[in-house]
Structure formats: structure tokens, C-alpha cells
């Protein structure tokens, strides 16, 4: 049995290394010989892979990116048996690893998919509420990124109403701010290219992208 400080240290290191796995970059290089950070939205994330490499490859990247954060938290909880605070921090570190991966000179993605991984791991009941909202909003707006972002806003309420856990409420609320802040430059770019907020939000089809 590891002592607690050592277990927490190991959990944090593993979380960062797992988060740093650049799945989108690797898939882009292997399948189309492109740097995913140089095409489309220039984001090292699943949505950019969907648009520039292919649907199935985007789905693969999405699952990997979700899984690496969830795995980091599972290791902290079940293998290293760290306190809940260390488990939550491990999830946050995995998201940071995705955004600032050591393997790519700290130039990574926005953190959306690993954020989903942390929230789903903590609160699987949230899927029942968030997923239908995501599907409905995608059908209405044809804008998947906006749709899943709005769907994720339900998790602090799930943490409060279903789990009655203030730690989960604070964690989910604070973590949701991270990709929003990271996404601000991209939002401004879309507004400039789209010409109006209406066109940015209500798109003609799923492939309509700026």
C-alpha cells in the first residue's frame, strides 16, 4: 500500500501523461498525413477530425479523449485510492494535459472531450439528461460543438439535484469554464467568417463550418 502523498503524486503524473496523448494529432498523421492543428478550426480535437479526416476517425478520437480523462480518475480512485479531492484534481490535470501536451510542445486541444470524460465518470446519471439535449440541439442548430457545450451545462444541476454533492457542483462548474475560455478566440473567428451570430449558431447543415 502506497502512502497517501506518494499515491497522489503518482495519480497526478499519470493523469497528465494520459491527458497528453494526442489522439487527434496521431490519427491525422497516420490517416491523411496532416497536422490536425493546421487544418479546419486548427483545434486538436475530435470535431476537427470529424470534418477533416472522417466520421469514424473522429468518433475514435472522441472515445479516446473521453476515455483518457475518465481512466485517470479511475486510477486515482480504484488503484491508488486517493482522497476525493485528489481524484477531482486528477481529472482536471488530464484536461490540462490534453490542452497542453508535453509531446507537442504544449500545443493541444480545447479540452472538451476529456472534460466530458471527467463529468461522465463522476456522474453517469448526467448522460440521461445531457445526451437527449445534445441530440435535440444538434438537430435544431446543425452545430455539434455548441450543442454539446450547452448540454454539459446540465451537469452542475445533476450534481446538485441527483448527487447532492457540493464537491461535484463546484468541480463541474469550474471545469466548464476552462474550454469556454479556451474557445473564445475561435468564437470570434467564427463570428467574423459567418457574418452574423444567426448564421454561426443556426447552420444550413452539419458540414457548414467556419
SENU-621991 format. One record per residue: residue number from 1; residue in one letter; x, y, z of N, C-alpha, C in turn. Coordinates in steps of 0.1 Angstrom, whole numbers, plus 2048, in hexadecimal, padded with zeros to 3 digits. Example, Ala and Ser with C-alpha at 12.3 -4.5 7.8 and 13.67 -1.06 7.14 Angstrom:
// SENU-621991
+-----+------+-------+--------+-----+--------+---------+------+-------+--------+-----+
| seq | type | neast | nnorth | nup | caeast | canorth | caup | ceast | cnorth | cup |
+-----+------+-------+--------+-----+--------+---------+------+-------+--------+-----+
|   1 |    A |   884 |    7C7 | 84E |    87B |     7D3 |  84E |   884 |    7DF | 84E |
|   2 |    S |   880 |    7EA | 847 |    889 |     7F5 |  847 |   881 |    800 | 84F |
+-----+------+-------+--------+-----+--------+---------+------+-------+--------+-----+
//
This chain:
// SENU-621991
+-----+------+-------+--------+-----+--------+---------+------+-------+--------+-----+
| seq | type | neast | nnorth | nup | caeast | canorth | caup | ceast | cnorth | cup |
+-----+------+-------+--------+-----+--------+---------+------+-------+--------+-----+
|   1 |    X |   808 |    7F4 | 800 |    800 |     800 |  800 |   809 |    80C | 800 |
|   2 |    X |   807 |    815 | 7F6 |    80E |     822 |  7F5 |   80A |    82C | 800 |
|   3 |    X |   813 |    833 | 805 |    80E |     83E |  80E |   807 |    849 | 806 |
|   4 |    X |   7FF |    850 | 80D |    7F6 |     859 |  806 |   7FD |    864 | 7FD |
|   5 |    X |   807 |    86B | 802 |    80D |     875 |  7F9 |   813 |    86F | 7ED |
|   6 |    X |   819 |    863 | 7EE |    81F |     85C |  7E2 |   814 |    858 | 7D8 |
|   7 |    X |   809 |    853 | 7DE |    7FE |     84F |  7D5 |   7F8 |    85B | 7CD |
|   8 |    X |   7F7 |    866 | 7D4 |    7F2 |     872 |  7CE |   7FB |    877 | 7C3 |
|   9 |    X |   808 |    877 | 7C6 |    812 |     87B |  7BC |   812 |    872 | 7B0 |
|  10 |    X |   811 |    865 | 7B2 |    810 |     85C |  7A6 |   803 |    85E | 79E |
|  11 |    X |   7F8 |    860 | 7A5 |    7EC |     863 |  79F |   7EC |    86F | 796 |
|  12 |    X |   7F3 |    87A | 79B |    7F4 |     886 |  793 |   7FD |    884 | 787 |
|  13 |    X |   808 |    87D | 788 |    811 |     87B |  77D |   80A |    872 | 772 |
|  14 |    X |   803 |    868 | 777 |    7FC |     85F |  76D |   7F1 |    867 | 766 |
|  15 |    X |   7EA |    86F | 76D |    7DF |     877 |  767 |   7E4 |    880 | 75C |
|  16 |    X |   7F0 |    887 | 75F |    7F5 |     890 |  755 |   7FA |    888 | 749 |
|  17 |    X |   801 |    87D | 74B |    806 |     875 |  740 |   7FA |    870 | 737 |
|  18 |    X |   7F0 |    86B | 73E |    7E4 |     866 |  736 |   7DE |    871 | 72F |
|  19 |    X |   7DC |    87C | 735 |    7D5 |     888 |  72F |   7DD |    88D | 723 |
|  20 |    X |   7EA |    88B | 724 |    7F3 |     890 |  719 |   7F3 |    887 | 70C |
|  21 |    X |   7ED |    87C | 70D |    7ED |     873 |  701 |   7E6 |    87B | 6F6 |
|  22 |    X |   7ED |    87E | 6EB |    7E7 |     887 |  6E0 |   7DF |    87E | 6D6 |
|  23 |    X |   7D4 |    879 | 6DA |    7CD |     870 |  6D1 |   7CA |    876 | 6C3 |
|  24 |    X |   7C5 |    882 | 6C3 |    7C1 |     889 |  6B7 |   7CD |    88B | 6AE |
|  25 |    X |   7D8 |    88F | 6B4 |    7E4 |     891 |  6AC |   7E9 |    884 | 6A6 |
|  26 |    X |   7E9 |    87A | 6AE |    7EE |     86D |  6A9 |   7E6 |    868 | 69E |
|  27 |    X |   7D8 |    868 | 69F |    7CF |     864 |  695 |   7D1 |    86C | 688 |
|  28 |    X |   7D2 |    879 | 689 |    7D4 |     881 |  67E |   7E1 |    87E | 676 |
|  29 |    X |   7EB |    87C | 67D |    7F8 |     878 |  677 |   7F8 |    86A | 670 |
|  30 |    X |   7F2 |    861 | 677 |    7F1 |     853 |  672 |   7E8 |    851 | 666 |
|  31 |    X |   7DD |    858 | 667 |    7D2 |     855 |  65D |   7D4 |    85F | 650 |
|  32 |    X |   7D6 |    86B | 653 |    7D7 |     875 |  648 |   7E4 |    87D | 647 |
|  33 |    X |   7ED |    879 | 650 |    7FA |     880 |  650 |   7F9 |    88F | 651 |
|  34 |    X |   7F0 |    893 | 65A |    7EE |     8A1 |  65D |   7F1 |    8A4 | 66B |
|  35 |    X |   7F4 |    8B1 | 66E |    7F5 |     8B5 |  67C |   7E7 |    8BB | 67F |
|  36 |    X |   7DF |    8B5 | 687 |    7D1 |     8B9 |  689 |   7D1 |    8C7 | 68F |
|  37 |    X |   7DC |    8CC | 694 |    7DC |     8D9 |  69A |   7DE |    8E4 | 68F |
|  38 |    X |   7E0 |    8E0 | 683 |    7E2 |     8E9 |  678 |   7D6 |    8E9 | 66E |
|  39 |    X |   7CC |    8E2 | 670 |    7C1 |     8E1 |  667 |   7B3 |    8E4 | 66E |
|  40 |    X |   7A9 |    8E8 | 667 |    79C |     8EA |  66C |   79C |    8F4 | 677 |
|  41 |    X |   797 |    8F1 | 683 |    797 |     8FA |  68E |   7A4 |    8FB | 695 |
|  42 |    X |   7AE |    8F2 | 691 |    7BB |     8F2 |  697 |   7BB |    8ED | 6A5 |
|  43 |    X |   7B1 |    8E7 | 6A9 |    7B0 |     8E1 |  6B7 |   7B3 |    8D2 | 6B7 |
|  44 |    X |   7BB |    8CE | 6C1 |    7BF |     8C0 |  6C2 |   7B4 |    8B9 | 6C9 |
|  45 |    X |   7A8 |    8B8 | 6C2 |    79D |     8B1 |  6C9 |   795 |    8A8 | 6BF |
|  46 |    X |   78B |    8A1 | 6C5 |    784 |     898 |  6BD |   77C |    89E | 6B2 |
|  47 |    X |   776 |    8AA | 6B5 |    76D |     8B0 |  6AB |   776 |    8B4 | 69E |
|  48 |    X |   782 |    8B9 | 6A0 |    78A |     8BC |  695 |   78E |    8AF | 68D |
|  49 |    X |   78F |    8A4 | 694 |    792 |     898 |  68D |   786 |    893 | 685 |
|  50 |    X |   77A |    895 | 68B |    76D |     891 |  684 |   76D |    898 | 677 |
|  51 |    X |   770 |    8A5 | 677 |    76F |     8AD |  66A |   77A |    8AB | 660 |
|  52 |    X |   786 |    8A8 | 665 |    792 |     8A8 |  65C |   798 |    89B | 65A |
|  53 |    X |   794 |    891 | 662 |    799 |     883 |  660 |   78E |    879 | 65D |
|  54 |    X |   783 |    87A | 664 |    778 |     871 |  662 |   770 |    86E | 66E |
|  55 |    X |   764 |    86A | 66D |    75A |     868 |  678 |   75F |    85E | 682 |
|  56 |    X |   763 |    852 | 67C |    767 |     847 |  685 |   774 |    84A | 68D |
|  57 |    X |   77D |    851 | 686 |    789 |     855 |  68D |   787 |    860 | 697 |
|  58 |    X |   77D |    869 | 695 |    779 |     872 |  69F |   773 |    86C | 6AB |
|  59 |    X |   76B |    862 | 6A8 |    765 |     85A |  6B3 |   76F |    853 | 6BC |
|  60 |    X |   779 |    84D | 6B5 |    784 |     847 |  6BC |   78B |    851 | 6C5 |
|  61 |    X |   78F |    85C | 6C0 |    796 |     866 |  6C7 |   78D |    86B | 6D3 |
|  62 |    X |   780 |    86D | 6D1 |    777 |     871 |  6DB |   777 |    867 | 6E7 |
|  63 |    X |   776 |    85A | 6E4 |    776 |     850 |  6EE |   783 |    84F | 6F6 |
|  64 |    X |   78E |    851 | 6EE |    79C |     851 |  6F5 |   79D |    85D | 6FE |
|  65 |    X |   799 |    868 | 6FA |    79B |     875 |  702 |   792 |    874 | 70E |
|  66 |    X |   785 |    86F | 70C |    77D |     86E |  718 |   783 |    863 | 721 |
|  67 |    X |   787 |    859 | 71C |    78C |     84D |  724 |   799 |    851 | 72C |
|  68 |    X |   7A2 |    859 | 726 |    7AE |     85B |  72D |   7AC |    863 | 73A |
|  69 |    X |   7A3 |    86C | 73A |    7A0 |     874 |  747 |   798 |    86B | 751 |
|  70 |    X |   78F |    863 | 74C |    787 |     85A |  755 |   791 |    850 | 75B |
|  71 |    X |   79A |    84B | 752 |    7A4 |     841 |  757 |   7AD |    847 | 762 |
|  72 |    X |   7B1 |    853 | 760 |    7B9 |     85A |  76A |   7B2 |    85A | 778 |
|  73 |    X |   7A6 |    85E | 777 |    79E |     85E |  784 |   79B |    851 | 78A |
|  74 |    X |   799 |    847 | 781 |    797 |     839 |  786 |   7A4 |    834 | 78D |
|  75 |    X |   7AF |    837 | 787 |    7BC |     832 |  78D |   7BE |    839 | 79B |
|  76 |    X |   7BB |    846 | 79C |    7BC |     84D |  7A9 |   7B2 |    847 | 7B3 |
|  77 |    X |   7A6 |    843 | 7AE |    79C |     83E |  7B8 |   79E |    830 | 7BC |
|  78 |    X |   7A0 |    827 | 7B2 |    79F |     819 |  7B4 |   7AD |    812 | 7B6 |
|  79 |    X |   7B7 |    817 | 7B0 |    7C4 |     811 |  7B1 |   7CC |    818 | 7BC |
|  80 |    X |   7CD |    825 | 7BB |    7D5 |     82C |  7C5 |   7CE |    830 | 7D1 |
|  81 |    X |   7C0 |    82F | 7D1 |    7B8 |     832 |  7DC |   7BB |    840 | 7E3 |
|  82 |    X |   7BB |    84A | 7DA |    7BE |     857 |  7DF |   7B1 |    85E | 7E5 |
|  83 |    X |   7B2 |    868 | 7EC |    7A7 |     870 |  7F1 |   79F |    876 | 7E5 |
|  84 |    X |   792 |    879 | 7E8 |    78A |     87E |  7DD |   790 |    88B | 7D7 |
|  85 |    X |   796 |    893 | 7DF |    79C |     8A0 |  7DA |   7A7 |    89D | 7CF |
|  86 |    X |   7AF |    893 | 7D2 |    7BA |     88F |  7C9 |   7B4 |    888 | 7BD |
|  87 |    X |   7A9 |    881 | 7BE |    7A2 |     87B |  7B3 |   79D |    886 | 7A9 |
|  88 |    X |   797 |    890 | 7AF |    792 |     89B |  7A7 |   79D |    8A3 | 7A0 |
|  89 |    X |   7A8 |    8A5 | 7A7 |    7B3 |     8AC |  7A2 |   7B9 |    8A4 | 797 |
|  90 |    X |   7BA |    897 | 798 |    7BF |     88E |  78D |   7B7 |    890 | 781 |
|  91 |    X |   7AA |    891 | 782 |    7A2 |     894 |  776 |   7A5 |    8A1 | 770 |
|  92 |    X |   7A7 |    8AB | 778 |    7AA |     8B9 |  773 |   7B8 |    8B8 | 76C |
|  93 |    X |   7C1 |    8B1 | 772 |    7CF |     8B0 |  76C |   7CE |    8A9 | 75F |
|  94 |    X |   7C6 |    89F | 75D |    7C5 |     898 |  750 |   7BF |    8A2 | 746 |
|  95 |    X |   7B6 |    8AA | 749 |    7B1 |     8B4 |  740 |   7BC |    8BE | 73C |
|  96 |    X |   7C4 |    8C2 | 746 |    7CF |     8CB |  743 |   7DA |    8C4 | 73A |
|  97 |    X |   7DC |    8B7 | 73D |    7E5 |     8B0 |  734 |   7E1 |    8AF | 726 |
|  98 |    X |   7D4 |    8AE | 724 |    7CF |     8AE |  716 |   7D1 |    8BC | 710 |
|  99 |    X |   7CF |    8C6 | 717 |    7D1 |     8D4 |  712 |   7DF |    8D8 | 710 |
| 100 |    X |   7E8 |    8D3 | 719 |    7F6 |     8D6 |  719 |   7FF |    8CA | 719 |
| 101 |    X |   7FF |    8C2 | 70F |    806 |     8B5 |  70F |   815 |    8B7 | 70D |
| 102 |    X |   81C |    8B0 | 716 |    82B |     8B1 |  715 |   831 |    8AC | 708 |
| 103 |    X |   82A |    8A3 | 702 |    82F |     89D |  6F5 |   82E |    8A6 | 6EA |
| 104 |    X |   826 |    8B1 | 6EA |    824 |     8BA |  6DF |   827 |    8C8 | 6E3 |
| 105 |    X |   831 |    8CA | 6EC |    835 |     8D7 |  6F0 |   82A |    8DF | 6F6 |
| 106 |    X |   821 |    8D8 | 6FE |    816 |     8DE |  705 |   80C |    8E5 | 6FD |
| 107 |    X |   80A |    8E0 | 6F0 |    800 |     8E6 |  6E8 |   7F6 |    8DB | 6E4 |
| 108 |    X |   7EB |    8DB | 6EC |    7E1 |     8D1 |  6EA |   7D3 |    8D6 | 6E7 |
| 109 |    X |   7C9 |    8CF | 6EC |    7BB |     8D2 |  6E9 |   7B5 |    8DB | 6F3 |
| 110 |    X |   7A8 |    8DD | 6F2 |    7A0 |     8E6 |  6FB |   79D |    8DF | 708 |
| 111 |    X |   79C |    8D1 | 708 |    799 |     8CA |  714 |   78A |    8C5 | 715 |
| 112 |    X |   782 |    8C7 | 70B |    774 |     8C3 |  70C |   772 |    8B4 | 70E |
| 113 |    X |   778 |    8AC | 706 |    776 |     89D |  708 |   77B |    898 | 715 |
| 114 |    X |   787 |    89B | 719 |    78B |     896 |  727 |   783 |    89B | 732 |
| 115 |    X |   77D |    8A8 | 730 |    774 |     8AD |  73A |   768 |    8A4 | 73B |
| 116 |    X |   763 |    8A0 | 730 |    757 |     897 |  730 |   75B |    88A | 737 |
| 117 |    X |   767 |    885 | 735 |    76C |     879 |  73D |   76B |    87B | 74C |
| 118 |    X |   770 |    886 | 750 |    770 |     888 |  75F |   761 |    889 | 764 |
| 119 |    X |   758 |    890 | 75D |    74B |     892 |  762 |   743 |    885 | 762 |
| 120 |    X |   745 |    87D | 757 |    73E |     870 |  756 |   743 |    866 | 760 |
| 121 |    X |   750 |    866 | 763 |    755 |     85D |  76D |   74F |    860 | 77A |
| 122 |    X |   74E |    86D | 77E |    749 |     871 |  78B |   73A |    86F | 78C |
| 123 |    X |   733 |    872 | 781 |    724 |     873 |  781 |   71E |    86C | 775 |
| 124 |    X |   71F |    85F | 774 |    719 |     858 |  769 |   70B |    85B | 766 |
| 125 |    X |   703 |    85E | 771 |    6F5 |     861 |  76F |   6F3 |    86E | 766 |
| 126 |    X |   6FD |    876 | 766 |    6FC |     882 |  75E |   6FB |    87F | 74F |
| 127 |    X |   6FF |    874 | 74A |    6FE |     870 |  73C |   6F0 |    870 | 738 |
| 128 |    X |   6E7 |    86B | 741 |    6D9 |     869 |  73E |   6D2 |    877 | 73A |
| 129 |    X |   6D7 |    881 | 741 |    6D2 |     88F |  73E |   6DA |    896 | 733 |
| 130 |    X |   6E7 |    895 | 733 |    6EF |     89D |  72A |   6EE |    898 | 71C |
| 131 |    X |   6EE |    88B | 71A |    6EE |     885 |  70C |   6E2 |    889 | 704 |
| 132 |    X |   6D6 |    887 | 709 |    6CA |     88C |  701 |   6CA |    89B | 6FE |
| 133 |    X |   6CF |    8A3 | 707 |    6D0 |     8B1 |  705 |   6DA |    8B4 | 6F9 |
| 134 |    X |   6E5 |    8AD | 6FA |    6EF |     8AE |  6EF |   6E9 |    8AA | 6E1 |
| 135 |    X |   6E2 |    89F | 6E1 |    6DC |     89B |  6D4 |   6D1 |    8A5 | 6CF |
| 136 |    X |   6C9 |    8A9 | 6D8 |    6BF |     8B3 |  6D4 |   6C5 |    8C0 | 6CF |
| 137 |    X |   6CF |    8C5 | 6D6 |    6D5 |     8D2 |  6D2 |   6DC |    8D0 | 6C5 |
| 138 |    X |   6E3 |    8C5 | 6C3 |    6EA |     8C2 |  6B6 |   6E0 |    8C2 | 6AB |
| 139 |    X |   6D4 |    8BC | 6AD |    6CA |     8BC |  6A2 |   6C5 |    8CA | 69F |
| 140 |    X |   6C4 |    8D2 | 6A9 |    6BF |     8E0 |  6A7 |   6CA |    8E9 | 6A1 |
| 141 |    X |   6D6 |    8E8 | 6A6 |    6E0 |     8F2 |  6A2 |   6EA |    8ED | 698 |
| 142 |    X |   6EB |    8E0 | 696 |    6F6 |     8D9 |  68E |   704 |    8DD | 692 |
| 143 |    X |   705 |    8E0 | 69F |    712 |     8E5 |  6A5 |   715 |    8DC | 6B1 |
| 144 |    X |   71C |    8D1 | 6AE |    71F |     8C7 |  6B9 |   727 |    8CD | 6C5 |
| 145 |    X |   731 |    8D6 | 6C2 |    739 |     8DB |  6CD |   731 |    8E3 | 6D7 |
| 146 |    X |   729 |    8EC | 6D1 |    720 |     8F4 |  6DA |   716 |    8EB | 6E1 |
| 147 |    X |   711 |    8E1 | 6DA |    707 |     8D8 |  6E0 |   70C |    8D1 | 6EC |
| 148 |    X |   718 |    8CB | 6EB |    71D |     8C3 |  6F6 |   722 |    8CD | 701 |
| 149 |    X |   726 |    8D9 | 6FE |    72A |     8E3 |  708 |   71E |    8E6 | 711 |
| 150 |    X |   713 |    8E9 | 70A |    706 |     8EC |  712 |   701 |    8E0 | 71A |
| 151 |    X |   703 |    8D4 | 714 |    6FE |     8C8 |  71B |   706 |    8C6 | 728 |
| 152 |    X |   713 |    8C9 | 727 |    71C |     8C7 |  733 |   718 |    8D0 | 73F |
| 153 |    X |   711 |    8DB | 73C |    70D |     8E5 |  746 |   703 |    8DE | 750 |
| 154 |    X |   6FE |    8D3 | 74C |    6F4 |     8CC |  755 |   6FC |    8C5 | 761 |
| 155 |    X |   708 |    8C2 | 75F |    70F |     8BA |  769 |   710 |    8C1 | 777 |
| 156 |    X |   712 |    8CE | 779 |    712 |     8D3 |  786 |   704 |    8D1 | 78D |
| 157 |    X |   6FA |    8D2 | 785 |    6EC |     8D0 |  78A |   6EA |    8C1 | 78E |
| 158 |    X |   6F0 |    8B8 | 786 |    6EF |     8AA |  789 |   6F7 |    8A7 | 796 |
| 159 |    X |   703 |    8AE | 798 |    70B |     8AC |  7A4 |   703 |    8B1 | 7B0 |
| 160 |    X |   6FB |    8BB | 7AE |    6F3 |     8C0 |  7BA |   6E7 |    8B8 | 7BC |
| 161 |    X |   6DF |    8B6 | 7B2 |    6D2 |     8B0 |  7B4 |   6D2 |    8A1 | 7B5 |
| 162 |    X |   6DB |    89A | 7AE |    6DB |     88B |  7AE |   6E5 |    886 | 7B8 |
| 163 |    X |   6F1 |    88C | 7B8 |    6FC |     887 |  7C1 |   6FD |    88F | 7CE |
| 164 |    X |   6F7 |    89B | 7CF |    6F8 |     8A2 |  7DB |   706 |    8A3 | 7E1 |
| 165 |    X |   70F |    8A7 | 7D8 |    71D |     8A7 |  7DB |   723 |    8B5 | 7D7 |
| 166 |    X |   727 |    8BD | 7E1 |    72C |     8CA |  7DE |   739 |    8CA | 7D8 |
| 167 |    X |   741 |    8BF | 7DA |    74E |     8BE |  7D3 |   74C |    8BC | 7C4 |
| 168 |    X |   742 |    8B4 | 7C1 |    73F |     8B2 |  7B3 |   73A |    8BE | 7AC |
| 169 |    X |   732 |    8C6 | 7B4 |    72C |     8D2 |  7AE |   737 |    8DC | 7AB |
| 170 |    X |   740 |    8DE | 7B5 |    74B |     8E8 |  7B3 |   755 |    8E3 | 7A8 |
| 171 |    X |   758 |    8D6 | 7A8 |    761 |     8D1 |  79E |   75C |    8D2 | 790 |
| 172 |    X |   74F |    8CE | 78E |    749 |     8CF |  780 |   748 |    8DD | 77C |
| 173 |    X |   744 |    8E6 | 785 |    743 |     8F4 |  781 |   750 |    8FA | 77D |
| 174 |    X |   75A |    8F8 | 785 |    767 |     8FE |  782 |   76D |    8F8 | 775 |
| 175 |    X |   76C |    8EB | 774 |    771 |     8E4 |  768 |   76B |    8E9 | 75B |
| 176 |    X |   75E |    8EC | 75C |    757 |     8F0 |  750 |   75C |    8FE | 74B |
| 177 |    X |   762 |    905 | 754 |    767 |     912 |  750 |   774 |    911 | 747 |
| 178 |    X |   77B |    906 | 749 |    788 |     905 |  743 |   787 |    904 | 733 |
| 179 |    X |   77F |    8FB | 72E |    77E |     8FB |  71F |   778 |    908 | 719 |
| 180 |    X |   76F |    90E | 721 |    768 |     91A |  71D |   773 |    925 | 71B |
| 181 |    X |   77C |    927 | 724 |    786 |     931 |  723 |   790 |    92D | 718 |
| 182 |    X |   793 |    920 | 717 |    79C |     91C |  70C |   795 |    91E | 6FE |
| 183 |    X |   788 |    91E | 6FE |    781 |     91F |  6F1 |   77E |    92D | 6EC |
| 184 |    X |   781 |    937 | 6F5 |    77D |     945 |  6F1 |   783 |    94A | 6E4 |
| 185 |    X |   790 |    947 | 6E1 |    796 |     94C |  6D4 |   78F |    945 | 6C9 |
| 186 |    X |   78B |    938 | 6CA |    784 |     931 |  6BF |   776 |    937 | 6BD |
| 187 |    X |   76F |    93B | 6C8 |    762 |     941 |  6C7 |   763 |    94E | 6BF |
| 188 |    X |   76D |    956 | 6C2 |    76F |     963 |  6BB |   771 |    960 | 6AC |
| 189 |    X |   779 |    956 | 6A9 |    77C |     952 |  69B |   770 |    94E | 694 |
| 190 |    X |   767 |    946 | 69A |    75B |     942 |  694 |   752 |    94D | 691 |
| 191 |    X |   751 |    957 | 69A |    749 |     963 |  699 |   74D |    96B | 68D |
| 192 |    X |   75A |    96C | 68B |    760 |     974 |  680 |   75D |    96D | 673 |
| 193 |    X |   75F |    960 | 672 |    75D |     959 |  666 |   74E |    957 | 663 |
| 194 |    X |   746 |    955 | 66D |    738 |     952 |  66B |   730 |    95F | 667 |
| 195 |    X |   734 |    96A | 66B |    72D |     977 |  667 |   722 |    97B | 671 |
| 196 |    X |   71D |    971 | 678 |    712 |     974 |  682 |   712 |    968 | 68C |
| 197 |    X |   70D |    96C | 698 |    70C |     961 |  6A2 |   701 |    957 | 69E |
| 198 |    X |   6F7 |    95B | 697 |    6ED |     952 |  693 |   6F2 |    947 | 68A |
| 199 |    X |   6FB |    94B | 680 |    701 |     941 |  677 |   70B |    938 | 67F |
| 200 |    X |   712 |    93E | 688 |    71B |     936 |  690 |   714 |    92B | 698 |
| 201 |    X |   708 |    92F | 69E |    701 |     926 |  6A7 |   6F8 |    91D | 6A0 |
| 202 |    X |   6F0 |    922 | 696 |    6E6 |     91A |  68F |   6EC |    918 | 681 |
| 203 |    X |   6F2 |    90C | 67F |    6FA |     909 |  673 |   6F1 |    902 | 669 |
| 204 |    X |   6F5 |    902 | 65D |    6ED |     8FC |  652 |   6ED |    8ED | 653 |
| 205 |    X |   6F8 |    8E8 | 656 |    6FA |     8D9 |  658 |   706 |    8D6 | 661 |
| 206 |    X |   707 |    8C9 | 664 |    712 |     8C5 |  66D |   720 |    8C8 | 668 |
| 207 |    X |   721 |    8C9 | 65B |    72E |     8CC |  655 |   731 |    8DB | 653 |
| 208 |    X |   727 |    8E3 | 656 |    729 |     8F2 |  655 |   732 |    8F6 | 661 |
| 209 |    X |   73E |    8FA | 65D |    748 |     8FD |  668 |   750 |    909 | 664 |
| 210 |    X |   755 |    911 | 66E |    75D |     91D |  66B |   76B |    91B | 670 |
+-----+------+-------+--------+-----+--------+---------+------+-------+--------+-----+
//
